[in-house]
Amino acid sequence: MPRRSRLHTPKPHSRPGEKPDFSYLETSPAGAVPRPDVNARVRDIGNLATDLVRVLDDEHRAVGPWHPHLEVTELQIGLKHMLLTRVFDDRMQRTQRQGKITFYMRSLGEEAVSVAQAMALRPGDMLFPSYRNQGLYMVRGRPLVDLMCQLLSNTSDMCKGRQLPVMYHWAAGRIFSISGNLATQFPQAVGWAMAAAIKGEDDIAVSWLGEGSSAEADFHYAMLFAAVYQAPVILNVVNNQWAISTFQGFAGGEQRSFAARGPGYGIAGIRVDGNDFLAVYAVTQWAAERARRGAGPTLIEHVTYRGAAHSTSDDPARYRPKDDYEKWPLGDPVERLKKHLIALGEWSEERHAALTAELDAQVVAAWKEAVTHGTLGEGPRLNPDTMFEDIFKDVPPRLVRQREQMRSEQT
């Protein structure tokens, strides 16, 4: 008798109360994956989509062909940006729990993805982030006060109170508006990259989404257009293992790597240790050069782990072991870069503690300034007139009447 088919339902390898199990994770030894020429054909580099690019070994040394050979000062700057991101996140998380802001999303464990990539790119490159890419703003220098005012929806809110907290944007810094609708940024990035190529510009587009969002149709639209038109774009799938409470297997991660979707479209796919600052930097540098030379787009899968809750509305203890992040095989990105610098003789625990205290004071000072522009419970408040702005080039008569009626009722 032939065996009857059965519906397969993906299951996490460990649940609350169980021992963390990461036996499913496939890795490669540090330094073991070859670094091909940036002009290599997609058909010749398929191994990059299944192997795992790593630079830092277990002794915190940088090894192998992907070693980017950054100056010590650059490594220290990278560590500072990652640490600032973490300190900012921690402070804003506590602020939300105190009822001072309504919502927040931390990037604990994923700091290297944003910071290393932003440092490897050029200032003119256009970034299309997701909602866990705070590090991009740290690297490009957006004042913390601006980010905090957006979280507070106050009089200096860049979004004028029209967006959820964490949905930042920054035109001057070349960072596109974050959307709460999943995956919209991918086709937007591809379209921007196509336009840049048509205009003969040298800047590229870069976008990020979580592995869960790769199940959205927009992901596939973007991949198809990027492949057909060879758009100068880097598309990043941040595989942090969980889409809210859903294990990455539900997005297809059990069958093949997310990076393997690239070659299926004719796009170079690369799988990288997302908690290895040096590896992320090197892979991004390679993909950016490839795009600028006209060799086409790259899909990068960052293998990392969401160390905190999905958001302040989530309780991860309901769907995974409490100590799972402590057992994550690829470690913590901040700790790994710190220990690498210590191994080089260019850092110490004392300097790290001093920097942490300095950054914490910086965040506290920024918060004190941000609340002078208004809080949830106290003024000053946004001018209600702003709800009629930035919608139509010419305000239609019905909105003019509504605005006048609002003003008369306020007097």
Secondary structure as UniProt FT lines:
FT   TURN            16..17
FT   TURN            23..24
FT   TURN            30..31
FT   TURN            38..39
FT   HELIX           42..44
FT   HELIX           46..49
FT   TURN            58..59
FT   TURN            65..66
FT   HELIX           72..97
FT   TURN            98..99
FT   TURN            108..109
FT   HELIX           111..120
FT   TURN            123..124
FT   STRAND          126..128
FT   TURN            131..132
FT   HELIX           134..140
FT   HELIX           144..152
FT   TURN            155..156
FT   TURN            158..161
FT   TURN            165..166
FT   TURN            171..174
FT   TURN            182..184
FT   HELIX           185..198
FT   TURN            199..200
FT   STRAND          205..210
FT   HELIX           211..215
FT   HELIX           217..229
FT   STRAND          233..239
FT   STRAND          242..243
FT   TURN            244..245
FT   STRAND          246..247
FT   HELIX           248..251
FT   TURN            252..255
FT   TURN            259..260
FT   HELIX           261..265
FT   STRAND          268..273
FT   TURN            274..275
FT   HELIX           277..292
FT   TURN            293..294
FT   STRAND          298..303
FT   TURN            312..313
FT   HELIX           316..318
FT   TURN            322..324
FT   HELIX           325..327
FT   TURN            329..330
FT   HELIX           333..343
FT   TURN            344..345
FT   HELIX           349..370
FT   HELIX           371..373
FT   HELIX           384..388
FT   HELIX           397..410
//
